[in-house]
């Protein structure tokens, strides 16, 4: 079986997609046999940065952006080394903006690449509370938690949308429009299976079983693993309130997650992103 790279914008359904591929027999890399101590448990800014302290691979000078919210680059040789270590029948995941440099590495190492996207308004509404509570379930606190604790709800929203200097974290945060668009570009990569959160969530999250079944078939084709008869019966396990990053897990949950004034700010800001990502009234 191939190895899998699950890629996403944070809070767009990473663990939802992980649960889906587990139905085909895949296991998460860092929680299963074969994990190599010191390699990133996830390909996100914080965990990659920590793992770089012990990286001893000869560098090539070609950089790949890792991490969605803040600019952070690593040498392609190091990423190649880390991906090559992962055993067969495993998946790993990350938040890697679009870069053409990654595609040949994935092909050479015989990975199947997935990218999952979500309504941008839902991403923001889910990300802000997650930043404040990530340490309760995840292996470590979110790197922006200390900065966000000192902000009002309105200031948190404005900072997340517009970006700026996170002084306590010591990093610069990109605007959400820049972040979202850098991820959305994966939809044009023919070797990446582009999936929408809203199609995979299923009935428990406000979607439909029909859409979920269609996505499961596409996943099956992409990884080259036949769909077993009971896969669709088990698909209700995809929606998991116990997952490490679960916040609300509903398609329209963002509509009740903040007051009316902040919701208008969010909707006005995200209007162009909704159009670009195909979130029209018909498919929201």
N, C-alpha and C positions, 0 to 999 in steps of 0.2 A: 504493500500500500504506500502511496505517496505521503510525503510530509505536507502539512498545511500551514499557510500563513494567513491568519485572520487579521485583517487590517480595518481600522475604523477611525472615525472622529470620536473622541471620548463621549460617552453617554448616548451612543447611537445604536446600541444593541450588541456590543461585543460578546457578552456572555450569553445572549440569546442565540447568536450564531454558533457559539461554542457548544451549547447544549444540543443544537441541531446536528453538528458533525459527530458528536459523541454517540448519537443514535446509529451511526454507521461504523462504530467500533473504534473511533479515535480517542486518544487520551491526551490530557494536557501535559505538556513537557515538564514543567517545573514541579508538578505534584506527583509524577510517576517515575518508575524505574528508568534509569538512564540519564537523569538530570546531572549535569556537571556543575559542581559548586563553583561559584564565581561568574558564571555566565548569566546574562540578564533573565530574570523570571518573566518579564514582559519587555517588549521593545517600546518603551516610553521614556520620556526625558529623565525622570528620576532614577529609574533602574538601570538604564544604559550608562548614565553618568557614574553611578556607583561601580558598575562592572568595569568601566574603562581604567579604573585605578590599577587593576591587575592584568590588563591586556598586554600581551608581549608579541603580538603578531607584527611582522614587518609591514609597514605602511606603503601604500601605492600613491597616495596623494589625491585620489579621487574621493570627494566627499558626498555623503548621503545625509539628508536632513532626517533627524529622528526627533519625535515629539511634536505635538500639534500646537500648543499654546505659546511656546517660547522658541526662538531660533536656537538650534543645537545641531551640530554636524559631527559625524564620525567618519573615519576612513572606510572605504568600501571593502578593503581587505579584512578588516576586523569584523564587519557585518557578515561577510562571506564565511569567515571562520566560525562565528557563533552559529549561523544557520546550518553549517555543515555538521556540527557536533550533534544536532538533534536527531534522535533515532527515527527509524521508519514507524509509521502508525502513530505519530504524535502530531499535535498541533501546538503552535505558539501564536501569540498575538501581539499587536502593537498599534501605535498611532503614528503612522509614517506618511507624511505628505507626499503628493505625487512627485516622482522623480524617475526619468527614463533610465537612470543608472541601475535601478533595482531590478528591472525586468529581466535582463540577461542573467543576473545572479540567480533569480528564482528558477529560470529555465534550466540553467546548468545543473542546479542542485535537485532538479526534479520535484519542485514544490508545486502545489496548487494554491493559487492566490485568490483570496476573497476580500471584498470591501463592502461594508455595510454602512448605509447612510440613513439619516432620519430628518424629519421636519426640523428646520433650524430653530424654530421657536421652542420646540420640545427639548432640543439639545441644551439650550441655554437654561430653561426652567429646571431641567434635571441636574445640570452640571453645578449650579451654584450651591444647592444644599449638599450635594455630594462632596464638594470641596471642604465643607465644614464638618463632615461626618465620616470621611473615607477611612480614618483610622479604626473605626469600630469593626469593620469587616476585612479591610484590605491589609496586606503585610506592610504597614507603614502609613503615616499620615500623608495627606496631599501637600505638596510643596507650597501651595498658596494659602493654606489654612490660617497661618498666623496673620497674614495681611488681611484676609477677609474677615477675621473676627473683630477687627477694629472698625469695620465699615457698617454703615446703615444698609438696609435692603436696597434703597435707591442707589447708593454709591457702589454697592457690589454689582448691580446690574450695569450701571454706566461703565464701570471699570472693565467688566468682562466684555462688553460690546466694543468699547473704544480702545481698549488696551492701555498700556502705560508701564511705568516702572513699579514693580512689586519690590518695595524697599527691603522688607524683612527676608524675602526669598532671595534677593539679590539678582533678579532677572528682569528682563524686559518682556512684557506680554504683548503679542500681536493683537490687532483688532480681530473681532470675531469674523467679520467679512473676509479678511485675508485668510484666516484659518480655515473657514468653511470652503472657500473657493480652492484652496490648495489641496484639499481632500477630494472635492467634487471632480477634479480632473481625472481621477482613476476610472471614471465611467467610460472614458474614451480608450482605455487600454484593452485591446482584444483578448489578452490572456488573463484578465482579471474578471472574476464573476462579481458583478455589481448587484447588490441586494438592498432592498428597502426594508427598514425596520417594520414599517406598517404592513408589509406583505408577509413577513415571517412571524409576527406576534401571535396570530391565531385568535380564536374567539375570546379567550380569557382577557386579552389585552385590547379588545375592541376591533379586531380584524375578523377575517373569515377563515373557515377551515379550507375552503376551495383555494384561496390565495396561498395559504400555508402549504398545501399539498403540491401546488405548482412549483413553489420555491424548493421544496424538498426534492422534487424530480430534477430540477436544474442543478442542485447541489450534487445529486447522485451522478449526473452526467459529467459534471466538472471534475470530480475526483475519480471517476471511473469505477465506482462501487455500485453494484446493482441494488435497487430498492427492494428490500425484503417485504413480504406481505404484511408483517406486523409493524413496519416502520411508521406508517400513518396512524396506526392505533396508539403507538407510543408517543406521537408527536405532541400530545398535551403536556408532556414533561418538559418541553422547550420553555414554557412560561414558568419560571422558577423564582418565587419570592425570596428564597434563601440564598440566591446568588450574591457574590461579594459586592456587586455594584448596584443592586436593585434599589430603586427609589420609588417610582410609581408604576412604571411598566404599562401605561395605557396610551393609546394613540392621541387622545385629546386631553390627557391629564394636565398639560401645561395651562389650560384655560382656567383652572381653579387653583393654580399654585401661587398666584400673586394677586395683589389688588388691581383694580380696574385701571388706575393711572399708570402703573408700571407695565401692565399688560399692553396698553396702547403704545408705550415707548418701544416695547419688544416687537410688536407687530409692525410698526412703522419701519423700524430698523431692518427687520428680516424680510420685508416685502420683496426687494429685488432678489434675495437669495432663494425665496420660495419659487419665484418664477424660473430662475436659472436651474434649480434642482427638480423642477417639474411638479412642485406641490401646488397644484391648482385646486379649486374647490371640489373638483370631481374625484381627486385621488387622495385627499387629506383624510 
